[in-house]
Amino acid sequence: MLRSARALPVLAALLAAAPPALADDIDAQAARLAALRADVETLSSDLELEKEDLRGRLRAIEAQNVDLEVQIRREELRLERLLAEEQKQQALLDDAQGGDDLTPVVREGLDAFRASVRAGLPFKVEDRLASLDALDAKLTDRSLSAEQASARLWAFAEDERRLSRENALGRQVISLGGEELLVDTARLGMVALYYRTPEGAFGQAVPVGDGWTWQPLTGAAEAEQVSALFDALAKGVRVGFFTLPTPLAGAR
């Protein structure tokens, strides 16, 4: 009985001490749950922002795809016209032995190619037009026969088709900010043309009305995209997937 009497105070002390410790543990768990709940809410908010950003990028990519489809279709139509003109020139060469005067037909072909060059991507337009003018002059002064001029015009058509098939770097003079400036260019067939100034600024050719203009790229992301294209072409990469700024669909 004496041993039991001594144990009672100890047991009472333990029972008295238990409630505060239990309360502290509950408070700590509540605090942890509140912190976890706050973390979950923050993550949920961040996830929604990421989703919205992804939706925005997908919309931009869809708009870019539509724009590219329009440009590609425009270039396909141009190639169809070039092919028809090329076949016409070949037919003229085949019939040249008949002695007919081909001069009017060759001049018609020259005019058709001039219109195609002026309407197409502004890639070295003056140089390409100068080639046609030189051919026209030789036809006029009879330093070339109509048959020879027709053969040269056919070769010009082949060069135009080659431009449509290749992606390449180049250099040309463009009008930018009222000044004539020699820039590096990155050309994707005859669908898109980008430039890089000596200072490292980037831009692109944009259709406006019946012509073209050179538009600087002011966004850092777009400039980085075009810079990556220049780097890839410089390394010999001619095929791949690139995200690039494109002119507004239907601008022409």
C-alpha positions in Angstrom: 0.0 0.0 0.0 2.9 2.4 0.7 4.3 1.9 -2.8 0.9 2.7 -4.3 0.6 5.8 -2.3 3.9 7.1 -3.5 3.0 6.4 -7.2 -0.1 8.5 -7.1 1.6 11.9 -6.9 3.9 11.0 -9.9 1.0 9.9 -12.0 -0.9 13.1 -11.1 2.1 15.2 -12.1 2.3 13.5 -15.5 -1.4 13.9 -16.2 -1.1 17.6 -15.2 1.9 18.1 -17.5 0.3 16.4 -20.5 -2.3 18.9 -21.7 0.1 21.9 -22.4 2.5 19.7 -24.4 -0.5 18.3 -26.4 -1.7 21.8 -27.0 1.7 22.9 -28.2 1.9 19.9 -30.6 -1.6 20.7 -32.0 -0.6 24.4 -32.5 2.6 23.3 -34.3 0.7 20.9 -36.5 -1.9 23.6 -37.3 0.9 26.0 -38.2 2.5 23.4 -40.5 -0.9 22.7 -42.2 -1.4 26.4 -42.7 2.0 26.7 -44.2 1.4 23.7 -46.5 -2.0 25.1 -47.5 -0.3 28.4 -48.4 2.3 26.6 -50.4 -0.4 24.6 -52.3 -2.3 27.8 -53.1 1.0 29.5 -54.3 1.8 26.5 -56.5 -1.7 26.4 -57.8 -1.5 30.1 -58.7 1.9 29.5 -60.4 0.5 26.6 -62.3 -2.4 28.7 -63.6 0.0 31.4 -64.8 2.1 28.7 -66.5 -1.0 27.4 -68.2 -2.0 30.8 -69.4 1.5 31.5 -70.7 1.5 28.2 -72.5 -1.9 28.9 -74.1 -0.6 32.3 -75.2 2.5 30.7 -76.8 0.3 28.1 -78.5 -1.9 30.8 -79.9 1.1 32.7 -81.2 2.5 29.5 -82.9 -0.9 28.8 -84.5 -1.0 32.4 -85.9 2.6 31.9 -87.1 1.6 28.7 -88.8 -1.3 30.3 -90.6 1.0 33.1 -91.7 3.6 30.7 -93.0 0.9 28.7 -94.9 -0.2 31.9 -96.6 3.4 32.8 -97.6 4.2 29.3 -98.8 1.1 29.3 -100.9 2.0 32.6 -102.4 5.5 31.3 -103.2 4.0 28.1 -104.7 1.9 30.3 -107.0 5.0 32.2 -108.0 6.9 29.0 -108.7 4.0 27.8 -110.9 4.2 31.0 -112.9 8.0 30.6 -113.2 7.6 27.0 -114.3 5.1 27.9 -116.9 7.4 30.7 -118.2 10.3 28.2 -118.2 8.3 25.7 -120.2 7.3 28.4 -122.6 11.0 29.4 -123.2 11.9 25.8 -123.7 9.2 25.5 -126.3 10.5 28.6 -128.1 14.0 27.0 -128.1 12.6 23.8 -129.6 10.8 25.8 -132.3 13.7 28.2 -133.0 14.8 26.1 -136.0 11.7 27.2 -137.8 13.1 30.7 -138.4 10.3 32.6 -136.6 11.2 35.9 -135.0 11.1 35.2 -131.2 12.0 38.8 -130.2 8.4 39.8 -129.2 7.9 36.6 -127.2 11.3 37.0 -125.4 10.4 40.6 -124.5 7.1 39.3 -123.1 9.0 36.9 -121.0 11.4 39.6 -119.8 8.4 41.7 -118.6 6.9 38.7 -116.8 10.0 38.0 -114.9 10.5 41.7 -114.0 7.0 41.7 -112.5 7.7 38.5 -110.6 11.0 39.9 -109.2 9.4 43.2 -108.1 6.4 41.4 -106.4 8.5 38.7 -104.7 10.7 38.8 -101.6 13.1 41.8 -101.7 16.2 39.7 -102.1 18.8 41.5 -104.3 16.0 42.9 -106.4 18.2 45.5 -108.1 20.8 42.9 -109.1 18.2 40.5 -110.5 16.4 43.3 -112.4 19.8 44.5 -113.7 20.4 41.0 -115.2 17.1 41.2 -117.0 17.8 44.7 -118.2 21.3 43.6 -119.5 19.7 40.8 -121.4 17.1 43.1 -122.9 19.8 45.5 -124.0 21.7 42.8 -125.8 18.5 41.7 -127.5 17.9 45.3 -128.6 21.4 45.9 -130.0 21.4 42.4 -131.5 24.5 41.3 -129.7 22.4 38.3 -128.9 19.9 36.6 -131.2 16.3 36.1 -130.0 17.1 32.4 -129.7 20.2 33.1 -127.5 18.3 35.6 -125.4 15.6 33.0 -124.9 18.2 30.5 -123.7 19.5 33.1 -121.2 16.0 33.8 -120.0 15.5 30.2 -119.4 18.7 30.1 -117.3 17.4 33.0 -115.3 14.2 31.1 -114.6 16.3 28.2 -113.3 18.2 30.5 -111.0 14.9 31.9 -109.6 13.7 28.3 -108.9 17.0 27.6 -107.2 16.5 30.6 -104.9 13.1 29.2 -103.9 14.5 25.9 -102.9 17.5 27.0 -100.7 18.1 28.5 -97.3 21.2 30.7 -97.3 23.1 33.6 -95.8 23.9 36.6 -97.9 24.7 40.3 -97.9 22.8 43.1 -99.5 22.1 46.8 -99.3 18.7 47.8 -97.8 16.9 51.0 -97.0 16.6 51.4 -93.3 15.6 54.5 -91.5 16.1 56.6 -94.6 19.7 55.3 -95.0 21.2 52.7 -97.4 22.8 50.1 -95.2 24.9 47.0 -96.1 23.5 44.1 -93.9 23.8 40.4 -93.5 20.8 38.4 -94.6 19.3 35.0 -93.8 16.9 33.8 -96.5 14.4 30.9 -96.2 13.7 30.1 -99.8 11.7 33.0 -101.2 9.3 32.9 -98.2 11.1 34.9 -95.5 14.1 37.2 -95.3 15.8 38.5 -92.2 18.6 41.0 -91.7 21.4 41.7 -89.2 23.0 45.2 -89.1 26.7 45.7 -88.4 25.7 46.8 -84.9 23.9 43.4 -84.3 20.3 44.7 -84.6 17.9 42.3 -86.3 14.8 42.8 -88.5 12.8 41.3 -91.3 11.2 42.0 -94.7 7.5 42.7 -94.3 4.9 43.0 -97.1 3.1 46.4 -97.2 0.5 47.0 -99.9 2.1 46.2 -103.3 5.7 46.3 -102.0 7.9 45.5 -99.1 9.5 47.3 -96.2 12.3 46.5 -93.7 11.0 46.3 -90.2 13.3 46.2 -87.1 12.6 43.6 -84.4 12.3 45.3 -81.1 11.4 42.3 -78.9 14.3 40.5 -77.3 12.7 37.1 -77.8 12.3 37.7 -81.6 15.8 39.0 -81.9 17.2 35.9 -80.2 15.1 33.7 -82.5 16.6 35.3 -85.6 20.1 35.3 -84.1 19.8 31.5 -83.6 18.8 31.2 -87.3 21.9 33.1 -88.4 24.1 30.9 -86.2 22.5 27.7 -87.6 23.0 28.7 -91.2 26.5 29.8 -90.5 27.2 26.3 -89.2 25.8 24.8 -92.3 22.5 23.7 -90.8 20.0 24.1 -93.6 17.1 22.0 -92.3 15.5 22.0 -88.8 12.7 23.5 -86.7 12.9 27.1 -85.8 10.5 29.5 -84.1 10.7 32.7 -86.0 8.8 36.0 -86.3 6.8 36.3 -89.4 4.9 39.1 -91.2 1.3 39.5 -90.4 -0.9 37.2 -92.5 -2.9 39.0 -95.1 -0.7 42.1 -94.9 -0.4 42.1 -98.7 
